[in-house]
Amino acid sequence: MPGLNLSQENPKQATNDLSVAFGGFSAAGIKAENQDAFIAQQPPPVIRKHKGNALCIADGVSCSDDAKQASQLSVTTFINDYYSTPDAWSVKDSVARVLSSLNSWLYHHGKQASYKQNRMVTTFSGLVFKSNTAYLFHIGDSRVYLLRDGKLRLLTQDHSQYVSADKTYLTRALGMDSHLEVDFQSLELQVGDRFLLTTDGVHDVLTNEQMMSVLNRSSESLETLARELCDMALREGSEDNVTAFIAEVESLPIQNIDEVSRQLTALKIPPVLHRGAKIDDFQIENVLHSGTRSHAYVAKHLKTNNEYVLKMPTENFSDDLGYLEGFIREQWIGSRLNSRGIMKIFPRSQFQQKSPFLYHVCEYVRGRTLRQWMYDNPSPSFTEVRHLTSEIISAVRVMQRQSMVHRDLKPENIMVTENNKIKLIDFGTVQVAGLEEIVSPIEDERLAGAVGYIAPEYVLGQKGVHRSDIFSIGVIVYEMLTGELPYKPTLMQRQHATTFSDWQYIRAQKVNKAVPDWIDLAIRKATEPNISHRYHAMSEFLQDLKTPNRQMLSKLQSAPLLERNPIAFWKMLSAVLALIIIIQNIVLFR
């Protein structure tokens, strides 16, 4: 079939949510075979919140014998693979990875074909509607239009060139080349927006005015309008397959702070618990932590006798929507990360179908915090520091692959287990690309991260990226080796810093003379205030902690003494000045 609608519910029944209606039509026209294809999917709300509604259209290149297969395979594979990507990924990242993989498969298949006409090449245009935003992606000469306020606007640019007055050839398409370049754009949605996707059999023969006259009809179904566009194109003399696909935004998520507040405060914050107390099917065995922000308890699940850690917010934050949103997000994150280096947070439904209380059921990590480890090991060997750093980086890279930035790496949030392994235990401030795309009326302007460990870009009002976590890891390595921090924390604490020059690095040798230059250089690059001068990858930092970076060492050795060894420079300068004063006094009193 050239067109499929995989909607799993009636969009008109949705309320206070993103709802998009679809309607399409496709026909072979005067050709023997229809090489166009389109598809749409509106999944259930729980999936739609994080992945949105997806739709796409494809036009197989007619010079290929496999054009029909290429177009149909592309739209169905895209939909299936897009909804299989992690919820944490952004739409752009998910689409890019799916299309790149799809393009590689089509191109490889084409290279294996014995004849050029057997190559699998197709145009491809699509949309993902998520929260209040439309994400558009496009390759080839199929098109996407937007009808808003009665006016039709072309959103895409054809990837084609004219070879004569009436003939063009494609410059970009799926399966055409091993390298894929996709046009991406996003725009804010409005209720009533109508998006039109067409193949060249329609838009090459119809004017904007003709298409607009059809799209502006409100009394007919979208499928009827799509059919009318295709029929009109055939009446105007189209000699190609004709496909029109229409999507209309019927409703958008309501950004209502009261509604969000009711959702976040629906569960009660438990009171402070003591050993022997019971909550749901758990009995408290020990109090691990009791602070102003949260409580943590070792608890036994009475039905299985397994031990877990229950993490609960304090009543101090019962009205703090930003904190509560972060607390709930922490469970979402912890339940989706599967790594030995990251504490698991279990779905509540695994233990209790219904509970009036807000808390997390976490993996019980036996060990000590990295802070306690540093107290117990004030002079660790370089081998020990490298081992723990490697463990931390491995865990953070798991988050990085899920498009997450931790933003609050510090010794208190890192556990050293009994077998000397690392586990990250706090995800309350983790930045998730996929969640960032979901519009929320809550604006939490508090800085994420701890004083002394927070990356400078946060303080200067910039958004964090994975290299922001590299800064925090570098600070932790510096502290393991010296017991101190590489920058004076008062700068970050005052939050008055305005430029990167407000961060002045303190050489590790000034605190611990045993730290060699090459390790200090690696830490300094990891903790560069200006993110553009920092390591691009955590693996580069780890490599330079293991093996001297000859290029950085050479640069240091050729640098002026003031930059290479400021302490020695000022000592030498002081000695020279003292000598000058002595000589002046001798001359003066002769």
N, C-alpha and C positions, 0 to 999 in steps of 0.2 A: 504494500500500500504506500502511496506517495506521502500520505499524511497520517499522523497519529496524535491523539490527545490522551495522555496518560493520567488525566486528572482523577484523583481518588475521592473527590467529594464535590458537592454542588457549591461553587464559589459564592453564590448568592445567599447561602445560609451563614456565611462567616460574618461575625460581628466583632468590632473593635480589633481588627486584625487586617493584615494585608490580604486582599482578595483581588484576583485577576481573572477575567473571563477571556476565553479563547474562541476563535472561529477561523477555519481555513478551508481552502479549496485548491485543488490541483488537477490539471488535465493535460493529456498528451498534445492536444491541439491537432495540427495537421500531420504531426510526426507519428511514426508507428509505435514508438515507445516513450513513456514518460520517465525522464531522467532526473526530475526534481524530487525533493523529499522535504517534509517538515514534521516537526514533533513538538509537543509541549507536555509539561508535567507540573501539576499542582499537588504536592504531597500533603499529608496531614499537618496540622499546625505545629506539632512538636518538631517536625523536620523542617517545615517551612521557615520557622523562626531563625534557624541557623544556616540553612542552605538556600532558602528562597524558592521562587517559581522559575523554572528554566524553560526556554523555548529556542528553537533554532530552525534554520532553513538551509538547504544545500541544493546546488545545481551541478550535476555531473557534467564534466567537459565532454562535449558531443563527439570530439575526434577520437575518444577512447571507446573501445568496445565494452569496457567495464564501467561506463559512466553511471548507469543506474545503480550498480552494486556499490560504487564509491559513495554516492550521495546518501543512499539508505543506510549503509554501514556507518557512515560518519555521524548522522543525526542520532541513531539509536545507541551507538557506542558512547557518544558524548554524554547523553543523558544518563546512561547507566554508570559511567565512570565518574561523572561530576558528583552524583549523589553518593558515591563511595569514598570520596575524599574526606579527610577529617573535618569535623565541625570547626576546629580551631583555625583552619586555614582561611585566609581572605578569599573573596570571590575571584579576584584577579589572579591570585596564586593558584587556586584550584583550576580555573579555566586554562591558564597558561600551561600547567603541567599535563592536563588531560589532552589539550590540543597538540602539544609537543609530542606526546606519546603516540597519538593518533596519526599525526603527520609522518612520524618515523616509520610506522607500520605501513602506511599507504605508499610511501616513497620506496621502502625496501621491497614491497611486493611488486611495485612497478619496475624496479631495477632487475628483478628476477624474471620478468616477462620477456618472452623471446621476440615480441614485436612491440614497437613503440605505441601502436594503437591499443595495446592491452594494459597500458598504464592506468592506475586508479587515481584520478585527479578530479577535484570538485571544489566549487566555491563554498563558503561557509559563513553564515552570519547568525548571531544569536543574542539573546538577552537573558539576564538573570535579574528578577525583581526581588530585592531583599530589604526588609524594613521599609524605609522611605526612599530608597535609591534604586535606580535602574543602572545595571552594568552592561555595557554593549561591547561586543567583540566581533571582528569582521576581517575576512580574507576573501578577495575576489571581487566580482561585480554583481553579486546579489546585493540588495539594498535594505536599509532600515529607515523608515520615516516616522516622524512624530506629528500627530494631529493634536494641537492644543489651542484652545480658544478659537476653534474654527479654522485655524490656519495650519497648513501642511509644510513641514520642514524636513529636508533630507539630512540625516545624521551621519551617513557614511560616505566615503569617497571610493569610487571605483578603482580597482587595481588593474587597469587595462590601458592599452594604447591603440590609437587608430593607425591602421595600415592603409586605409583608403577612406573615402567619404562615408561609407556605410559598413566598414569592416574593422573589427578590433581584435586584439589578442590579449590574453590574460598575462599580467606580469607577476601576479601572486595567486596562489591557490593551495589548498591542502593536497599533499602528495606530490607537488611539483618539484620541490627542492628539499635537500636534507636540512637546510636552515629555514626556520619558519619565523616570519615577522607578522605579528598580529596587531591590528589597530584596537586599542582599548580606550574607552571613555566611560564616564559615569555622569548621571544627572539626577537631580532631586525630582521625585515624582509628585504629581498632583492628581487628586481624584478626578476622573473623567479623561485622563490622558489616553489616547489611542495610538498604539504603535502598529505600523504596517510593515511587514517583511515581504519582499517580492523578488522574483527572479527576473532576468532580463526580458523574458517573453512578455512580461506585463509592462515594466517601466520603460522599455525602449520604444513602445508604441503609444503609451498614454501620457498625456500632459499632467502636470501637477493639478491643474484646474479640474480635469476629468476625474482624477483619483479623489480629490478633495470633495467634489460634489457627491460622490458615493459615500465616503467615510463620514460625512456630516449628517447622514441620515440616522436618526435615533430610534425610529419605530421598528426597524428590522433587525434580525439577529446578525451577529458578526459573521456567521457562516454564510448567510444570504448575501451580505455585503461583499465577502471575499469571492463568492461565486460570480456576482455581478461584475466585479473588476476583471476577473478572468474572461468572462463572456464578452465584455466590452473590448478587451485586448484582441480577442479573436475576430470580433467584428471590424476592428480597425486594421486587420490584416497581419496579425502576429503569425510568424512562421515557426515559432519555437514552442516548447512546453510553456504552460502558463501556471504560475502558482502565486497565491496571495494568502497571507496569514495575518490575522489581526488579533491584538491583545489589548484589552481595555482595563484600566485600573478602576475597580469599583469601590474599594475602601482601603484606607491606610491605617497603620497602628496609631491609636490616639495617644499623644504625649501628655498624659494626665498625671500630675504628681500625686494627686490623692489616690488614684487607682494603684499606682506603683507602691505608695506607702502602705495601702491595705494589703497588698501581696507580700511585701517584705516583713510586715509586722503580724502576719497571720499566725505564725508560730510563737509560742511564749519562750522567753529566755529563762532557762532553769535557774533556780536559786543556787547559792554557793553550797556545794555538797561536801560531805565528810566521809571518811572511811566507814563502810558498812551501809551507807545510804543506797537506795535503789531508785532507778529511773528506767521506766519501761522494762525491758528484759535484762537490764544490766545491774550489777552490784559493784559499787566503788570499792577498790582494794587499796588504792594509794593515791595521794595528791602529788602530781608531778610539778605543777606550776599553778600559781594563783596570782594574777596580776590585775592591772587596771583595765586591760583590753580583753583578756581571755583567761579561762581556766582549763587545765588539762588534767585528766585523771586516768589512772590505770583501772580498767573495769573488766569484770568477768561476765561473759554472756551466759546467762543461767541455763539456757537450753543446750548449749554446746560445750560449756566450760572453757571456751577459748578466750584468751586475753586480748583486749584492744585498748586503744587510747581514745577517750571521749574528749573532744575539744568543744568548748562552749563559750559564747560571747558573754561579757559581763553586762549587768543591768545598766552600767554607765552609758552604754551605747544603744539602749532600747529605742531611742528616737533618732539615732544617727543613720539616715538612709544610705549614705555613702559607705559607711562601715558595714552595714547589714548586707548591702549589695555585694561588697567584696567578700564577706564571709560566705555567702551563698555561692559566689563564683568560685571560691576555693574548693568547694565540694565538687563542682562541675569539672574543674581542672584535675583534681586528684583522682577522680574516678576514670579519667580518660588517659592518664599517663601510666604506661606499664613498663617499669624499669626497676632494676634492683637498686638503683641510685636515687630513687624518688619514693617517698612515703606514699603508700596507697591509701586513698580515702574511699570507703565502700559505699555503694548505694544504700540509702536508708531502708529501702523496700526489702533488702536482703535480710533485715533483722526485724523490722516492724512495719506492718502495712500502714498503720495510722498512728501518729504520735502528735500530741499538742506542743511538743518542745522542739526548739531549734538547737541542734548540735551535730557534730561530725563524728562518725565512727571511723577511726584511723588505725592503720597498721601499728602494732606495738613494736617500736624500734628500741632494742636493748643496746645501751651504750652511753656515751656522754656527748655533750655538745662540743663543737670545735673550740669554743671559748674555754671550756674546762680542760680540754686536751692541751691547749696552749699554756694554761696555768700549770698543768702537770709536766709539760715539756718545754721549759723556758729556753733551752738551747738545743733544738732539734737538729738532726743531721740534714744535709742537703737532700740525701736520698729519701728521708721520711717526708720532707716538704714536697719533693717532686711527686712522690706516690700519692699523697693526699690531694695535691693540685690536679693530678691526672684524673683522680676519682671525681673531683668536683666538676672538672671540665666535661667529663663523660656524661654526668647527670644533666648538666646545663645544656649540652648539645642535644639531648633527647627533647628538651623543651624547645630548643631552637628549631628542630626539625618539625615541630608542631606549630610553628609560627608564634611562639610564646617568648616573651622577655620577662625574666624573673623580677627585676627591679629592686629587690630587697635582699641581696646576698650579703650575709654577715655571719660571723662565727656562731651567733646564737641560733641561726636558722639552719645550721648544718650539724648533723649527727655523725660521730665517728663510732661505728659499731664495734662489737666485741672482737670481730675478726679484722679490724682495722680497715673497714670499708666505709664509704660515705653514703649518707642519705640526706636529701633535702627534705625539710619538714614543714615549710610554711609557704603557702601560695596565695595569700590574701591580697597581694598587690601585683600579681602577675598580669602582664598586658597580653591579651590574646587578639591576634589580628581579626579573626572571625567575629569575635564579640564586639570589637571596636566599631564594626559596621552596623550594629543594631542600635538604633536611636533610643536614647534614654533621657528623661527629663532631669535625671540626677547629675549634678555637676559637683564632683569632689575635687576641690582645688588644692587639697593637701599634697605636699610632696611625698612621692613614694620613695621609700628607702631610709636608711639610717644615716645620721650625721657621721661623716668620716668615710663612709663607704659608697655614698650616693654619687653617681656620675655627674660631672659638672653640667652637662647639657640639660639635665632635669632642673637644676637650680636656675639655669638661664632660660627656662620656659620652653625647651625643645622636647620633642617626643623621643622616647627611648627606642633603640634598636639593639640587636644582639651584641654590638660592640659596647653598649652601655654596661652589660654584664661582665665583659672583659675587664673594664675598669675596676669593678668591685672585686673580681677575682684577683687582680693585681694587687689591690690594697690588702687583701687577706694574706697573700703570699708574703708581702712586705712585713706584715704584722707577725706572721709565723717566724720569720727570720730575725726580727728586731724587737718585737714586743711593743712597737709603737706604730703610728700611722705616717704615711709618706707626705701628707698635707695637714696643715693645722686645721683641725675640725671647726675652729671658731668661725672661719670664713663661711662654711656651709651653714653653721648654726645660726648666724646672723641673717643669712639669706640676702646679704647686701651685695654679693658679687655680681658684677655686670659684664666682665670679660674673662676670657680664659687666663689672662695674665694674673688674675687674682689668685690663681693656684700656683704656688712655688714649691717645686719638688725638693724634698730633703733627702740627700743621698743616703743609701742604706749603710755605707761604710762609716758615715758619721755616727751611727748608732751601734753598728756591729762591724768592726774592722775585718772580721773573718769573711764577710760577704765579698766575693770577687767582683771585679768590674763587669764581667760579662753577664753575671746574673743580675746585677743592679741595672744594667742597660736594658735587659729584658723586662724587668719590673717597671722601669721608667717608661718604656714604650707602651706597655699594657695600661699604665695609668696616665697617659698623656691627656691633659685637660681638653685639648682640641681633638675631637673624635676623628678628624681626617688624618691625624698623625698617629693614631692608635693602630694596633694590630687589626687586620681585617678578619682574621680567623683565629679561634682559640688554639687550634693545632699549631699555628706559627709560634704563639707564645710558649706553648708547652715544649716545642722543639728547641727554642732558644734558652729554656731553663735547663735543658739536658746537654746541649752542645753549644759552645761559644759561637756567636754570630760574628764571623770575621769581618764582615762589612761594617757592622756597628762599632766593633773594636777599633778598626782602622780609622774610622771617622773620629772616634774619641781621641785616639793618639795624635791625630793631626790637628785637633782643635786647639785654640789658644789655652794657656794655662788657666785663665779665669774660668773658662767653661769646663776644662778637663778636671781641675782640682781647685775649686774656689777657696778652700781652706788654705792650701799651700800658697795660692796667689796672695791672699791677704796677709799671711804670715811673712812672705817675702817682701811685700810692699811695706809692711810695718817695719821690718828690719832695715830696709833701704831708707825710709824716712827717719828712723832713729839714728842711722849712721850719718845722714845729712845734718841732723841737728847737732850731733856730737862734733862733726867737722866745723860747723858754723861757730859753735861755742869755743873751739880751740883757736880758730882764726880771730874771733872777736876779743878774746882775752890775752892775746899775745902782747 
